[in-house]
């Protein structure tokens, strides 16, 4: 399964924002720089590279540089089920997307 971002939607003083939490795991092939979401997928992919003996580039994400990723964006249902019991700060309210 792809990593997911769980989002809680809020509005503070009329301005909408979200609180996002990233969870999950992904695998990156350092030869072709492609992302995979399970160990089974990356294992099958790496077997293809074993057969081909060509010059291989070593793609390693650099610190302080942007990298691309794919995530599944989900809504945190905890907020909706406990809307009247949420403790929000001053000027903050639950926002319905």
Secondary structure, 3 states (H helix, E strand, C coil): CCCEEEEEEEEECCEEEEEEEEECCCEECCCCCCEECCHHHHHHHHHHHHHCCCCCCCCCCCCCCCCCCCCEEEECHHHHHCHHHCCCCCCEEECCC
